[in-house]
Amino acid sequence: MTLVNQDNFFLFTPMLHEVAASDLDMTHIVNPIRKLLKRVQFFQGQVEQIDLESKRVDVSHGVDRHRHQLEYDHLVIGLGNITNYYNLPGLEEHALTMKSLGDAIFLRNRLIQSLEEADFECTDARAPLMTIVAAGGGFAGVETIAAVNDFLREAVHFYKNLNARDLRLVLVHSGPVILPELSEKLGRYAAGKLGQRGVEIRLNTRVLGYRNGIVDLSDGSQVPAKTLVWTAGTAPHPILDTLPCKRERGRIATDRYMEVPAWPGVWAVGDCASTPDPRTGNPYPPTAQHALRQGRTLARNLCASIRGEAKKPFLFSALGQLAAIGKRTGVAQIFGMNFSGFIAWWLWRTIYLSKLPRLEKKCRVALDWTLDLLFSKDLVQFTTAHKAELRSREFAPDMLELKS
């Protein structure tokens, strides 16, 4: 059994915004795949091509991106999704995202860099540095802007020339209420709390472009901002377009067992799969709780297929959803019941801490949260860039000199 992934770790994405806001250490929400799956052969690389007819996967890795070919009897496709910028001008080049650990670290560095720069700028040049725009009122956008707001309003007191009144945080959402995945009541509660804490919410508004440090909005207004966080769209992985199998809204269409029709031994799971609910015929939503259960059912069905046994359809009803909205408050909808305020925030932390793999990481995150109650947030800016000549340089054997 071989697992291919571009990173050698599993990222627990629900806590990503806490890394960006300096609440958690960046290594505490990731688990090394080699420790998680000790009996699985792991290959760190990028999937370049999938040949269903030849039963072969082309993978590239290394500095020179050389290729390997992996043959298979059974193939499980779980490529997830990518950010969709909808071809809006300037977004792909300049907007930040919140999908990877690198994204969270980059956003954290950008926030601290903006504070450092603004502390020595004149008033006119300071405003764009102190303005943060988040596009997308779903879970990622709301949790990110809430965490960033808490971080900046605490951090700004350490900069002698800055004031919390200089901060401007804007959440742009195309719908009439944020967090549409939850009830309208919870969405309005979350919007009210964010508004009380200084977050400006633009409803029924879309980002049209981001050029020269200015965010263009659909209501005709412009927001000068050095930082735009884009969480307003996803798209299926482009490799799926190359596969000769049926797709629904870009995702691979599977049967109720998560196997791809007409391609025995090929399975799809998670965000890249469209698996029908046998009770309604509609595809399951691409959420983490569905993907987790799909993975378990798929594993059983794959083993059953190898043994010639009967497979079982995937059946699951969502348990609920939660969102942290800053200042130890949250919103949650669990088993049809609404929770808000401190109890929802406590549920968020308790449930997600229980879902975090490995006891070691659970303890480290719990310790981070405890220390966060006692000490102020860290303002260290991590620098990861290398000199240009070292980035482009390849070390050849004749470059190595041994001296006795």
C-alpha positions in Angstrom: 0.0 0.0 0.0 1.5 3.3 -1.1 0.4 6.8 -0.2 1.4 9.8 -2.3 1.3 13.3 -0.9 3.1 16.6 -1.7 3.7 17.2 2.0 5.2 14.7 4.4 2.6 15.6 7.1 -1.1 15.6 7.7 -2.5 19.1 8.3 -5.4 19.6 10.7 -7.0 22.5 8.9 -9.7 23.5 11.4 -7.0 25.1 13.5 -5.2 26.8 10.7 -6.5 30.3 11.6 -5.1 29.9 15.1 -1.6 29.5 13.7 -2.1 32.7 11.6 -3.2 34.5 14.8 -0.2 33.3 16.9 -2.5 31.2 19.2 -0.8 27.9 18.3 2.7 26.8 17.3 2.8 25.9 13.6 4.2 22.4 14.3 1.5 21.5 16.7 -1.4 21.1 14.1 0.6 18.8 11.8 1.4 15.2 12.2 4.2 13.4 10.3 2.7 10.8 7.9 5.4 8.3 8.7 4.4 8.4 12.4 0.7 8.2 11.6 0.9 5.4 9.1 3.8 3.2 10.0 2.7 0.3 7.9 2.1 2.3 4.7 4.8 3.0 2.1 4.9 6.8 1.8 6.1 8.7 -1.3 6.4 12.5 -1.0 5.8 14.0 -4.4 3.4 15.7 -6.8 0.9 13.7 -8.9 1.4 14.8 -12.5 -0.8 12.3 -14.4 -3.2 9.5 -13.8 -3.5 6.9 -16.6 -6.6 4.8 -15.8 -6.2 2.5 -18.8 -2.6 1.6 -18.0 -3.2 1.6 -14.3 -0.3 3.9 -13.7 0.3 7.2 -11.8 3.1 9.6 -12.7 4.7 11.3 -9.7 7.4 14.0 -9.7 9.6 14.9 -6.7 13.0 16.3 -5.7 14.6 19.6 -6.5 14.7 18.8 -10.2 11.1 17.4 -10.2 12.2 14.1 -11.8 9.4 11.6 -12.4 8.5 8.1 -11.2 5.8 5.8 -12.4 3.7 3.9 -9.9 1.5 1.0 -11.0 -1.6 0.0 -9.1 -4.3 -2.7 -8.7 -6.6 -0.3 -6.8 -6.4 3.5 -6.9 -8.0 5.8 -4.4 -8.2 9.4 -5.6 -8.4 12.0 -2.8 -6.9 15.1 -4.4 -9.1 17.6 -2.6 -9.7 21.0 -4.2 -7.8 24.1 -5.1 -8.5 27.8 -4.7 -10.8 29.3 -7.4 -10.1 33.0 -8.2 -12.8 33.1 -10.9 -10.3 34.9 -13.2 -10.7 38.1 -11.2 -7.9 40.6 -11.9 -5.0 40.6 -9.5 -6.3 38.0 -7.1 -4.1 35.0 -8.1 -1.0 37.2 -8.1 -1.6 39.2 -4.9 -4.3 37.7 -2.7 -3.5 35.4 0.2 -5.3 32.2 0.9 -5.9 29.9 3.9 -5.6 26.4 2.7 -2.1 25.3 3.7 0.3 25.6 6.7 2.5 27.9 4.5 -0.6 30.1 3.9 -1.1 30.6 7.7 2.6 31.3 8.3 2.7 33.7 5.4 -0.4 35.6 6.7 1.1 35.8 10.2 4.3 37.2 8.8 2.4 39.7 6.7 0.4 41.0 9.7 3.5 41.5 11.8 5.4 43.1 8.8 2.5 45.5 8.3 2.6 46.6 11.9 6.4 47.1 11.8 6.2 49.1 8.6 3.1 51.1 9.7 4.8 52.1 13.0 7.3 54.2 11.0 5.1 55.5 8.3 3.2 58.8 8.1 -0.6 58.7 8.6 -1.5 58.6 4.9 0.7 55.7 4.1 -0.3 53.9 7.3 -3.9 53.3 6.5 -3.5 50.6 3.8 -1.0 48.7 6.0 -3.5 48.7 8.8 -6.4 47.5 6.6 -7.1 43.8 6.3 -9.8 42.5 3.9 -11.2 39.0 4.0 -13.4 37.8 1.0 -15.8 35.0 1.8 -18.3 34.8 4.7 -18.1 31.0 5.2 -16.2 29.2 7.9 -12.7 29.9 6.7 -13.3 33.6 6.1 -15.2 34.3 9.4 -12.7 32.3 11.6 -9.7 34.0 9.9 -11.0 37.5 10.2 -12.1 36.9 13.8 -8.7 35.5 14.8 -6.7 38.2 13.0 -8.9 40.9 14.6 -8.1 39.5 18.1 -4.4 39.2 17.3 -4.0 42.7 15.8 -5.9 44.5 18.5 -3.7 42.9 21.1 -0.5 43.3 19.2 -1.0 47.0 18.3 -0.4 48.1 21.9 3.3 47.1 21.6 3.8 49.7 18.8 4.3 53.2 20.2 3.1 55.0 17.1 0.0 52.9 16.4 -3.4 52.9 17.9 -6.2 50.3 17.8 -8.4 53.0 16.1 -6.0 52.8 13.1 -7.0 49.2 12.4 -9.6 48.5 9.8 -10.8 44.9 9.2 -13.4 44.2 6.5 -15.3 41.0 5.8 -16.8 40.9 2.3 -19.6 38.3 1.7 -21.8 37.9 -1.4 -24.8 36.7 0.6 -27.3 38.4 2.9 -25.9 36.7 6.0 -22.5 35.2 7.0 -22.0 31.5 7.8 -24.8 30.4 5.5 -24.0 26.8 6.4 -25.5 27.4 9.8 -28.9 28.9 10.7 -29.7 32.5 9.8 -30.0 33.3 13.6 -26.4 32.1 14.3 -25.1 34.0 11.2 -26.6 37.2 12.5 -25.3 36.5 16.0 -21.8 36.1 14.6 -22.1 39.2 12.5 -23.2 41.2 15.5 -20.3 40.0 17.6 -17.7 40.7 14.9 -19.3 44.2 14.4 -19.0 45.0 18.1 -15.3 44.1 18.0 -14.6 46.4 15.1 -15.0 44.2 12.1 -16.7 45.9 9.2 -19.0 43.5 7.4 -20.1 44.1 3.8 -23.1 41.9 2.9 -24.4 41.2 -0.6 -21.1 42.4 -1.9 -18.4 40.7 -4.0 -14.7 41.4 -4.7 -14.2 42.3 -8.3 -10.5 42.7 -8.4 -7.3 43.6 -6.5 -4.9 45.9 -8.2 -2.2 48.4 -7.0 -3.2 47.7 -3.4 -6.8 48.5 -3.9 -9.7 46.1 -3.5 -12.6 46.8 -5.9 -16.0 45.9 -4.6 -19.3 45.2 -6.5 -21.1 48.1 -4.7 -18.7 50.5 -6.5 -16.5 51.3 -3.5 -12.8 50.7 -3.2 -10.8 49.6 -0.1 -7.1 50.5 0.0 -5.5 47.5 1.7 -2.1 45.8 1.6 -3.6 42.5 2.6 -6.5 40.6 1.0 -7.3 37.1 2.2 -9.3 35.2 -0.4 -11.5 32.3 0.9 -14.5 32.8 -1.4 -14.1 30.0 -3.9 -12.8 26.5 -4.5 -12.5 24.4 -7.6 -11.8 20.7 -8.3 -8.1 19.7 -8.9 -7.2 20.2 -12.5 -6.0 16.6 -12.9 -9.6 15.5 -12.7 -10.2 17.2 -16.1 -7.8 14.7 -17.7 -9.6 11.6 -16.5 -11.9 9.7 -18.9 -14.7 9.3 -16.3 -17.9 11.0 -15.6 -17.9 14.2 -13.5 -20.5 16.2 -11.7 -19.8 19.8 -11.2 -16.1 19.0 -11.7 -16.0 16.2 -9.2 -15.6 12.5 -10.0 -19.0 10.8 -10.0 -18.9 7.6 -8.0 -21.5 5.0 -7.1 -22.8 4.6 -3.6 -19.8 2.4 -2.7 -17.4 5.3 -3.7 -16.1 3.2 -6.7 -15.9 4.9 -10.1 -18.4 3.3 -12.5 -16.8 1.7 -15.6 -13.4 1.7 -13.9 -13.3 -1.2 -11.4 -10.6 -0.7 -8.8 -10.7 3.1 -9.0 -12.2 4.9 -6.0 -12.7 8.6 -5.1 -13.2 10.2 -1.8 -13.5 13.6 -0.2 -13.8 17.0 -1.9 -12.9 15.6 -5.3 -15.7 13.0 -5.3 -19.4 13.3 -5.9 -20.9 10.4 -4.0 -24.7 10.1 -4.0 -26.8 9.8 -0.8 -28.9 6.6 -1.4 -31.7 8.2 0.5 -32.0 11.3 -1.6 -29.9 10.7 -4.7 -28.2 14.0 -4.1 -24.4 14.1 -3.6 -23.0 14.5 -0.1 -21.6 17.9 0.7 -17.7 18.2 0.6 -17.2 18.6 4.3 -14.5 17.1 6.6 -16.9 15.1 8.7 -18.2 13.4 5.5 -14.7 12.8 4.1 -13.6 11.2 7.4 -16.5 8.7 7.4 -16.1 8.1 3.6 -12.5 7.1 4.1 -13.5 4.5 6.7 -16.3 3.1 4.5 -14.1 3.1 1.4 -11.3 1.2 3.2 -13.8 -1.5 4.1 -15.3 -1.7 0.6 -11.8 -1.9 -1.0 -10.9 -4.8 1.3 -14.3 -6.4 0.5 -13.7 -6.0 -3.2 -10.3 -7.7 -2.9 -11.8 -10.6 -1.0 -14.8 -10.9 -3.3 -17.2 -9.9 -0.5 -20.3 -7.6 -0.6 -19.7 -3.9 -0.4 -21.7 -1.5 1.8 -23.1 1.8 0.6 -21.9 5.0 2.3 -24.6 6.3 4.7 -24.1 9.3 6.9 -26.1 12.3 8.3 -24.2 15.4 9.3 -23.8 15.8 13.1 -23.5 19.6 13.0 -21.0 22.4 12.4 -19.1 24.9 14.6 -17.2 28.1 14.1 -15.0 30.1 16.4 -15.6 33.9 16.1 -13.0 35.2 18.5 -12.8 36.4 22.1 -13.8 33.0 23.4 -17.1 33.0 21.6 -18.4 30.8 18.9 -21.5 29.5 17.1 -22.5 25.9 16.7 -25.4 23.8 15.3 -25.3 20.3 16.6 -28.0 17.7 16.1 -30.3 20.5 15.1 -29.7 22.6 18.2 -28.2 26.0 18.2 -25.4 27.1 20.6 -23.7 30.5 20.8 -21.3 32.4 23.0 -18.8 30.8 25.4 -20.5 27.3 25.3 -20.2 27.1 21.5 -16.5 28.2 21.7 -15.9 25.5 24.4 -17.6 22.9 22.2 -15.4 24.0 19.3 -12.2 23.5 21.2 -13.3 20.3 22.9 -14.6 18.6 19.7 -11.7 19.6 17.5 -9.1 18.8 20.1 -10.6 15.3 20.3 -10.3 15.0 16.5 -6.7 16.1 16.4 -4.5 12.9 15.7 -2.0 11.6 18.2 -1.9 12.3 22.0 1.3 14.2 21.7 -0.2 16.8 19.5 -3.4 17.0 21.6 -1.2 17.8 24.7 0.9 20.4 22.8 -2.2 22.2 21.6 -3.8 22.1 25.0 -0.6 23.5 26.5 -0.6 26.3 23.9 -4.1 27.2 24.7 -3.3 27.3 28.4 -0.3 29.5 28.0 -2.3 31.8 25.7 -4.4 32.6 28.8 -1.4 33.7 30.7 0.9 35.5 28.2 0.5 37.9 25.3 0.7 36.7 21.7 4.2 36.3 20.1 5.2 39.0 17.6 8.2 37.2 16.2 8.3 37.4 12.4 9.7 34.3 10.7 12.0 34.9 7.7 12.2 31.9 5.4 13.5 33.5 2.2 16.9 32.5 0.8 19.4 34.4 -1.3 18.5 34.2 -5.0 21.7 32.6 -6.0 21.2 29.8 -3.5 17.6 29.2 -4.6 18.6 28.7 -8.2 21.8 26.9 -7.7 22.1 23.1 -8.1 24.9 21.3 -6.4 26.9 19.1 -8.8 29.4 16.4 -7.7 32.4 18.6 -8.9 31.3 21.4 -6.5 32.2 19.3 -3.5 35.8 19.7 -2.3 37.4 17.6 0.4 40.4 18.9 2.3 42.7 16.9 4.5 
